[in-house]
Amino acid sequence: PHPAARPPVQPPRNAAAAPRPVPHEAQPQPHRAPSPQMTQQRRPQPQAEHRPPPPPARRPLPPPDKRQQQDQN
């Protein structure tokens, strides 16, 4: 059961990397991207780091634990 609880923690990290690729897509549009990128990079990064990790770690863990226990029983 412990190893199963660790994998779920990795997906959240990938989600944090998702916001980064978004700016790359906006780069092709240098006319409108320059200003939004500056604001998006400063806001989404701090919030994404503080918010995503805690919620996913608490929500995904409880459900899998209950399902695993039921399967074992």
C-alpha positions in Angstrom: 0.0 0.0 0.0 2.8 2.4 0.8 4.4 2.3 -2.7 1.0 3.0 -4.3 0.7 6.2 -2.2 4.1 7.4 -3.6 3.3 7.3 -7.3 0.3 9.7 -7.0 2.7 12.3 -5.5 4.6 12.3 -8.8 1.7 13.4 -11.1 1.2 16.6 -9.2 4.8 17.5 -9.9 4.2 17.0 -13.7 1.1 19.3 -13.4 3.4 22.1 -12.1 5.5 21.7 -15.2 2.5 22.0 -17.4 2.1 25.8 -16.7 5.6 26.3 -18.0 5.0 24.8 -21.5 2.1 27.3 -21.9 4.4 30.3 -22.1 6.4 28.5 -24.8 3.3 28.3 -26.9 2.6 32.0 -26.4 6.2 32.8 -27.6 5.2 32.3 -31.3 3.0 35.4 -30.8 5.6 38.0 -29.6 3.1 40.8 -30.3 0.7 39.8 -27.5 2.7 37.3 -25.5 5.4 39.7 -24.1 3.1 41.5 -21.7 0.9 38.5 -20.6 4.0 36.3 -20.1 5.4 38.7 -17.6 2.2 38.7 -15.5 1.4 35.0 -16.0 4.9 33.9 -15.1 4.9 35.8 -11.8 1.4 34.9 -10.7 0.8 31.2 -11.8 4.2 30.0 -10.7 4.0 31.0 -7.0 0.3 30.0 -6.6 0.8 26.8 -8.6 3.6 25.8 -6.3 1.8 26.6 -3.1 -1.7 25.3 -4.0 -1.2 22.1 -6.2 1.1 20.1 -3.9 -1.1 20.2 -0.8 -4.5 19.4 -2.3 -3.4 16.5 -4.5 -1.4 14.9 -1.7 -4.5 14.9 0.6 -7.3 14.0 -1.8 -5.7 11.2 -4.0 -4.1 9.5 -1.0 -7.4 8.8 1.0 -9.3 7.2 -1.9 -6.6 4.8 -2.9 -6.0 3.7 0.7 -9.7 2.9 1.1 -9.8 1.0 -2.2 -6.7 -0.9 -1.4 -8.0 -2.0 2.0 -11.3 -3.2 0.4 -9.3 -5.2 -2.2 -7.1 -6.8 0.5 -10.1 -7.6 2.7 
